[in-house]
Amino acid sequence: MTVPDRYVGTVYLLHFDRPYRHARHYIGWAKNVTSRLALHEAGQGARLLQVVQAAGITWTLARTWRGSRSRERQIKRMGGAARRCPLCGVRPMPDRSATLDAGWARAYRLRELIDLWWETTDPVQRDRIDAEITALTESTPCTPLPGVTSPVDSLAAWAA
């Protein structure tokens, strides 16, 4: 299920330069992050940030995610904001959804081509399908299993 664009904004993570009691981070959501951060700097908005400002603690925008308020809730429920903060030494994983989507599209196309190949008896059509299958499979590098150096080793590792 996709969220309508009017509900999509930015989830943001603020990193405090020193802890305030137990708090080291703040996670929030805004449709317009720039104006929301300006409110935080002015001492308005979230109560925690008002108290942090009164204590003389500064903060830095550490990370953002595109998403809705439900995404903010999800991130908060997971806990451990420090595990998501690059300023705490964490390196966020790159977004792999585009790569996965391309991989699935390629897999579905291969399946479609194989079905077409079996349905047709025309040799010219089969040659065209063979060429497209070859192009799709050669453009995708395979990742070998750790410690495997040849196809024979690969089969032995798979059979084990």
C-alpha positions as CSV (number, residue, x, y, z in Angstrom):
1,M,0.0,0.0,0.0
2,T,1.4,3.4,-0.9
3,V,0.9,6.6,1.0
4,P,-0.6,9.6,-0.9
5,D,2.0,12.3,-1.6
6,R,0.2,14.8,0.6
7,Y,1.1,12.6,3.6
8,V,4.8,12.1,2.6
9,G,7.4,14.3,4.2
10,T,10.7,13.8,5.8
11,V,11.7,11.9,9.0
12,Y,14.7,13.5,10.5
13,L,17.3,12.5,13.2
14,L,18.9,15.2,15.3
15,H,22.1,14.4,17.1
16,F,22.8,16.3,20.4
17,D,26.4,17.4,21.0
18,R,26.2,16.0,24.5
19,P,23.5,14.0,26.2
20,Y,20.6,15.5,28.1
21,R,19.9,13.0,30.8
22,H,19.2,9.8,28.8
23,A,18.5,11.6,25.5
24,R,21.2,11.8,22.8
25,H,18.9,12.1,19.8
26,Y,15.6,13.4,18.6
27,I,13.5,11.9,15.8
28,G,10.8,13.9,14.2
29,W,8.7,14.3,11.0
30,A,7.9,17.4,8.9
31,K,6.4,18.2,5.6
32,N,9.0,21.0,5.3
33,V,12.2,20.2,7.3
34,T,13.8,23.6,6.9
35,S,10.9,25.4,8.6
36,R,10.6,22.8,11.3
37,L,14.3,23.0,12.1
38,A,13.9,26.8,12.3
39,L,11.1,26.3,14.9
40,H,13.4,24.0,16.9
41,E,16.2,26.6,16.8
42,A,13.7,29.3,18.0
43,G,12.8,27.1,21.0
44,Q,9.4,26.2,19.7
45,G,8.0,22.8,18.7
46,A,9.1,19.6,20.6
47,R,9.4,19.9,24.3
48,L,12.6,17.9,24.5
49,L,14.3,20.3,22.1
50,Q,13.1,23.3,24.2
51,V,14.7,21.7,27.3
52,V,17.8,20.8,25.4
53,Q,18.2,24.4,24.2
54,A,17.6,25.7,27.8
55,A,20.4,23.4,29.0
56,G,22.8,25.0,26.4
57,I,23.1,21.8,24.3
58,T,23.3,22.2,20.5
59,W,22.2,19.7,18.0
60,T,23.0,18.8,14.4
61,L,20.8,17.3,11.6
62,A,22.3,13.9,11.3
63,R,20.1,12.0,8.9
64,T,16.8,12.1,7.0
65,W,14.5,9.6,5.5
66,R,11.6,10.2,3.0
67,G,8.4,8.9,4.5
68,S,5.1,9.5,6.4
69,R,4.3,10.0,10.1
70,S,3.9,6.2,10.3
71,R,7.5,5.8,9.1
72,E,8.5,8.1,11.9
73,R,6.6,6.0,14.4
74,Q,8.2,2.8,13.0
75,I,11.7,4.2,13.4
76,K,11.0,5.4,17.0
77,R,9.5,2.1,17.9
78,M,12.7,0.3,16.8
79,G,14.6,2.3,19.4
80,G,18.3,2.8,19.4
81,A,18.6,6.0,17.5
82,A,22.4,5.9,17.9
83,R,22.4,2.8,15.7
84,R,21.0,5.0,12.9
85,C,23.1,8.1,13.5
86,P,26.1,8.6,11.2
87,L,27.6,11.1,13.7
88,C,27.8,8.3,16.3
89,G,30.0,6.3,13.9
90,V,27.3,4.4,12.1
91,R,27.4,4.1,8.3
92,P,23.9,3.8,6.9
93,M,23.4,1.2,4.3
94,P,22.6,2.5,0.8
95,D,19.1,2.3,-0.5
96,R,18.9,-0.9,-2.4
97,S,15.3,-0.9,-3.4
98,A,16.1,0.4,-7.0
99,T,18.6,-2.4,-7.5
100,L,16.2,-5.0,-6.1
101,D,13.4,-3.7,-8.3
102,A,15.6,-3.9,-11.4
103,G,16.6,-7.5,-10.5
104,W,13.0,-8.6,-10.1
105,A,12.1,-7.0,-13.4
106,R,14.9,-8.8,-15.1
107,A,13.8,-12.1,-13.5
108,Y,10.2,-11.7,-14.6
109,R,11.3,-10.8,-18.1
110,L,13.5,-13.9,-18.3
111,R,10.6,-16.1,-17.1
112,E,8.4,-14.5,-19.8
113,L,11.1,-15.1,-22.5
114,I,11.5,-18.8,-21.5
115,D,7.7,-19.3,-21.7
116,L,7.7,-17.7,-25.1
117,W,10.6,-19.8,-26.3
118,W,8.6,-23.0,-25.4
119,E,5.4,-21.8,-27.0
120,T,6.9,-20.9,-30.4
121,T,8.1,-23.4,-33.0
122,D,9.5,-20.7,-35.4
123,P,13.3,-21.0,-35.5
124,V,13.8,-17.3,-36.3
125,Q,11.6,-16.3,-33.3
126,R,13.5,-18.7,-31.0
127,D,16.8,-17.2,-32.2
128,R,15.6,-13.7,-31.3
129,I,14.4,-15.0,-27.9
130,D,17.8,-16.7,-27.3
131,A,19.6,-13.5,-28.1
132,E,17.6,-11.5,-25.6
133,I,18.0,-14.2,-22.9
134,T,21.8,-14.2,-23.5
135,A,21.9,-10.4,-23.3
136,L,19.9,-10.4,-20.0
137,T,22.0,-13.1,-18.4
138,E,25.4,-11.8,-19.5
139,S,24.6,-8.3,-18.3
140,T,24.0,-9.5,-14.7
141,P,27.2,-10.5,-12.9
142,C,26.8,-13.5,-10.5
143,T,28.2,-13.3,-7.1
144,P,30.3,-16.3,-6.3
145,L,30.0,-18.1,-3.0
146,P,32.8,-17.4,-0.5
147,G,35.8,-19.6,-1.1
148,V,34.5,-20.8,-4.5
149,T,36.9,-20.2,-7.5
150,S,35.4,-22.2,-10.3
151,P,32.0,-23.5,-11.5
152,V,33.0,-27.0,-10.4
153,D,33.7,-25.7,-6.9
154,S,30.4,-23.9,-7.1
155,L,28.5,-27.1,-7.8
156,A,30.4,-29.0,-5.1
157,A,29.6,-26.2,-2.6
158,W,26.0,-26.2,-3.6
159,A,25.7,-30.0,-3.3
160,A,27.3,-30.0,0.1
